[in-house]
Amino acid sequence: GLLNQILERLEKEHSRDLVSLMLSSLECSRSGLLESELRSILNLSDVQWRSLFLSLQLFLRPLDKSGEGILDFFHRQVAKAVRLRYNLGSGAGVNIHARLASFFEGKAKVENGNWVIKYPRGIKEIIYHLRESSQHDKVVGLLTDFKFINCKIRLRLTYELLDEYTLYLDKAPKEFPEETKKELKLYKDFISSNCHIFINHPQLGYQQAMNWNDSLISKAAQSLGDPIGQTFVTQINKSRAVQNEHISFNMTMVGKSEANWCEYSSALNAVAVGYRDGSLIFWCAGTGRNLATLSDHTERITSCSLSSDSKWVVTAGSDGKIFVYDTRTYQRSQRLVQHQDEVLAVRFEPSTKLIASGGEDLQIIIWDRSTGRSIHTLCEHTDAVTALAYSCDGSLLASGSNDKNVILWNARDNYSKIAVCSSNSKIKSLTVSKDGEYIVAGEQMNKIVVWNKRGEKHSTLLGHRGVVSSVMFFPDSVHVLSGSWDKSMKVWNIH
């Protein structure tokens, strides 16, 4: 027909091999090729490409204004003629698909063999061409390669990835071993169960895989080591004997940025983690799954506190904002507004009716949680308020500051001042014993200092080699757990 005559004329002008490769590549592509891709496949100079493109331009869809749009046939009759003329329904088509698969692999892989997302089309197109060129082992290899899978997730190609598992399982060669099919089904179930998370939080592919029931998937994720620079929270429970065997539990929770603060709730079976990017994420403590992500803060979360009944969580941020959330719905309940600068510490009073906050503006503010109104403002510190802690009965509030003092307040007497506990270093963390008898402070200069409730120094604990950023009393009111920038945790007897 007429189209065949036109193709013959083009072959005479530019050679059959060149015209065949260009048109066959377009026809075998899933939805066209970029001009830069086609030029790279054909390996043409600017002059050669311009001549060939002008000859074929009438049969192609117009490029966009940038000149770097997708090239494809303007009408399917042209595509049909190309398919028939170059036998693309047989071995010739398989060879073209194999060539395209190799091209896209080269674009999406770096020298060390890792998959990268700098060329998204390579990640997107390769499986289609491998499948069409009957390279089944390579398809299985990619669909069980967590580095490749994580790239698809990060590119928000999760549903496309799920379709690839479904399609390939439906059309898998009969000679495929059952073990291979089971492995593909395992990965498909993983993607299917987490699609709703990945589509909104594509950075959590590694996180969700790490906690996938100690399966092949979790082991594959663990084998990657550092997940492309992401920061994560790790929970390692002490080994315990079960039927004469020691089982060690290790759970990794990956967020989008550095984790600044975390609180655990046994009632919720969850860990609330505040991140440097301002997000608050609730992780299931049993499975490591992402339960909810709250993103009201515009800067880093500096502190968070769960209420004693675990129904509420309050967060403070460098943006000067304080938010109260209902953990039953993961919805914001209140925004507390009065601080004039960064808020560095926030703490629920044990009855959950009140919230204490402190920050760079030197103020401690006591809030009514239900109304969001401030009811007391305490202004005794001369530098930023960095730490707060209530006694278990709510009668005493301890506040720590960069002014190197801890002030004890009588919460039952309109927060009147009880005592000032002076130190030699900035205060970074505080805790009050369950019996209310002792106050412990972690300091910037690596020390832990213990005072009694009258403000008298009881002891100094030495051993950390970095800022003591967190301290917590055990229920016995004798032992204290501390965490430090020296990357260690220590248990102390304060006596």
Protein Blocks (a to p, Z undefined) as FASTA:
>chain_A
ZZlmmmmmmmmmnojklmmmmmmmmmmpmnopafklmmmmnopafklmmmmmmmmmmmpc
cddfkopaccddfbfklmmmmmmmnopmmmmlmmmmmmmmmmmmmmmpcfkopacfklmm
lmmmmmmmmmmnopaklmmmmmmcfklmmmmmmnopmmmmmmmmmmmmmmgcfklcfklm
mmmmmmmmmmmmmmmmmmmmmmlmmmmmmmngoiaklmmmmmnopaehiacddddddddd
eehiacddddddddfbdcfbdcddfklopacdddfkopacdddfklopafbdcdfbfbdc
fbdcddfklpaccdddfkopacdddfklopafbdcdfbfbdcfbdcddfklmaccdddfk
opacdddfknopafbdcdfbfbdcfbdcddfkopaccdddfkopacdddfkngoiafbdc
ddfbdcfbdcddfklpaccdddfkopacdddfkopafbdcehiacdcfbdcddfklmacc
dddfkopacdddfZZ
